[in-house]
Amino acid sequence: MYVDDNPPCLVSLGRIYEGSTIVHHIPLGNDLVKVGVEEVQDVDARSPIPTKEVKLVGQILNTFLAWSTHLTFFRKGISFL
């Protein structure tokens, strides 16, 4: 997964859960996907969709959250989030 920098910066790796419409009881908008973060590349990067519990990418390891679709990239079974 990436964050909106110039250029966009890779901050984590994980899985995209296509078809999911809700994350933590909150409906996803059309431009969001549910992701599961499995590896963090930059613990201090700000989450693009912050919540009360999560502000930094380092706080999202092994959890689910919403991520902007334009900041995700899928390649051969690996999601770059």
Order of alpha helices (4+ residues) and beta strands (2+ residues): beta-beta-beta-beta-beta-beta-beta-beta-beta
